[in-house]
Amino acid sequence: MSYSIYGQESVVDSMKVEARDVEDEEEIIISDLDEMPEFPGGHLELAKYLQNNILYPDSAMKYNTQGKVYVRFQVKKDGSIDCVVVLKGIGYGCDVEAIRIIKKMPRWKPGLRDGEPVKVLYTLPINFLLN
């Protein structure tokens, strides 16, 4: 079993900032960022975190389920993660596992705009692959 966050896409193509279904009134920045939010240690550390912490669901293994789960979440001003949702899933427990692992992540370096931390929506594709 292996896990990949990027597959064959480039890092830049894999990550998008979006604004939809925002429940609170605090502004979410979707453009003109000085710096995007970042997992502690960068993209390679994020990939290691996912590889070391994702548990491939038994039902997904039983039915040979593989594919990409797209998860959207907020990186808040303090770097904490909130409002985790699956935008596109593959089922058989993979969507639930993707949410679990995102909610368990350590605080990120927040996005910056004009030198100030801002809340940013972030979309992350997570590949579930069986070897």
C-alpha positions as CSV (number, residue, x, y, z in Angstrom):
1,M,0.0,0.0,0.0
2,S,1.2,3.5,-0.7
3,Y,-0.2,6.9,-0.2
4,S,0.5,10.0,-2.3
5,I,-0.7,13.5,-2.0
6,Y,0.3,14.6,-5.4
7,G,0.3,11.7,-7.8
8,Q,1.6,12.9,-11.1
9,E,0.4,16.4,-10.7
10,S,2.8,19.2,-9.8
11,V,2.6,20.7,-6.4
12,V,1.3,24.0,-7.8
13,D,-1.4,22.3,-9.8
14,S,-2.5,20.2,-6.8
15,M,-3.3,23.0,-4.4
16,K,-6.0,25.5,-4.9
17,V,-7.6,28.2,-2.7
18,E,-11.4,28.4,-2.9
19,A,-14.2,30.2,-1.1
20,R,-17.5,28.4,-1.0
21,D,-20.0,27.6,1.8
22,V,-18.3,29.8,4.4
23,E,-20.3,29.6,7.5
24,D,-18.8,32.3,9.7
25,E,-18.7,36.0,9.0
26,E,-14.9,36.4,9.1
27,E,-13.4,37.1,5.8
28,I,-11.6,34.3,4.0
29,I,-8.9,35.4,1.7
30,I,-8.9,33.9,-1.8
31,S,-6.5,36.1,-3.7
32,D,-3.7,38.6,-3.3
33,L,-1.9,36.4,-0.7
34,D,1.7,37.3,0.1
35,E,2.2,33.7,1.3
36,M,0.1,30.6,1.1
37,P,-0.5,28.5,4.2
38,E,2.1,25.8,4.7
39,F,2.3,22.5,6.6
40,P,5.2,22.6,9.1
41,G,8.4,21.8,7.1
42,G,6.7,22.2,3.7
43,H,5.2,19.9,1.0
44,L,7.6,17.0,1.6
45,E,6.9,16.9,5.3
46,L,3.1,16.9,4.5
47,A,3.6,13.9,2.2
48,K,5.6,12.1,5.0
49,Y,2.9,13.0,7.5
50,L,0.2,11.5,5.3
51,Q,2.2,8.3,4.5
52,N,3.0,7.7,8.2
53,N,-0.5,8.4,9.5
54,I,-3.1,7.3,7.0
55,L,-4.6,3.8,7.7
56,Y,-5.9,2.3,4.5
57,P,-9.5,1.3,5.3
58,D,-10.3,-2.5,5.4
59,S,-13.3,-2.1,3.2
60,A,-11.3,-0.2,0.6
61,M,-8.7,-3.1,0.6
62,K,-11.4,-5.7,0.4
63,Y,-13.0,-4.1,-2.7
64,N,-9.7,-3.0,-4.2
65,T,-10.7,0.7,-4.0
66,Q,-8.2,3.2,-5.1
67,G,-8.4,6.8,-6.2
68,K,-8.1,10.4,-5.2
69,V,-10.1,12.1,-2.4
70,Y,-10.3,15.9,-2.5
71,V,-10.5,17.5,0.9
72,R,-11.1,21.1,1.6
73,F,-10.4,22.8,4.9
74,Q,-9.7,26.2,6.5
75,V,-6.3,27.1,7.7
76,K,-7.2,29.7,10.4
77,K,-5.1,32.7,11.4
78,D,-3.5,30.8,14.2
79,G,-2.6,27.9,11.8
80,S,-5.2,25.5,13.2
81,I,-7.4,23.4,10.9
82,D,-11.2,23.8,10.7
83,C,-14.2,23.0,8.5
84,V,-12.9,19.9,6.9
85,V,-15.1,18.5,4.1
86,V,-14.7,16.1,1.2
87,L,-15.3,17.8,-2.1
88,K,-14.9,14.5,-4.1
89,G,-14.5,11.1,-2.6
90,I,-14.2,7.5,-3.5
91,G,-16.0,5.9,-0.6
92,Y,-15.3,2.6,1.2
93,G,-13.9,4.4,4.2
94,C,-11.3,6.4,2.3
95,D,-13.3,9.7,2.6
96,V,-13.7,9.2,6.4
97,E,-10.0,8.4,6.7
98,A,-9.0,11.5,4.7
99,I,-11.1,13.7,7.0
100,R,-9.6,12.0,10.1
101,I,-6.1,12.5,9.1
102,I,-6.6,16.2,8.1
103,K,-8.3,17.0,11.5
104,K,-5.3,15.4,13.2
105,M,-2.7,17.5,11.5
106,P,-0.5,19.9,13.5
107,R,-0.9,23.6,13.1
108,W,0.2,25.1,9.8
109,K,2.0,28.3,9.1
110,P,-0.9,30.5,8.3
111,G,-1.4,32.4,5.0
112,L,-0.2,36.0,5.0
113,R,-1.7,39.1,3.4
114,D,0.0,42.4,3.9
115,G,2.2,40.8,6.5
116,E,-0.8,39.7,8.6
117,P,-2.1,36.2,9.1
118,V,-5.4,35.5,7.3
119,K,-7.9,32.6,7.1
120,V,-7.5,30.6,3.9
121,L,-9.5,27.8,2.3
122,Y,-7.2,25.0,1.1
123,T,-8.0,22.0,-1.1
124,L,-5.7,19.0,-0.9
125,P,-5.9,15.8,-3.1
126,I,-5.0,12.6,-1.3
127,N,-4.3,9.5,-3.4
128,F,-5.2,6.1,-2.0
129,L,-3.2,3.5,-3.9
130,L,-2.9,-0.3,-3.3
131,N,0.4,-2.0,-4.3
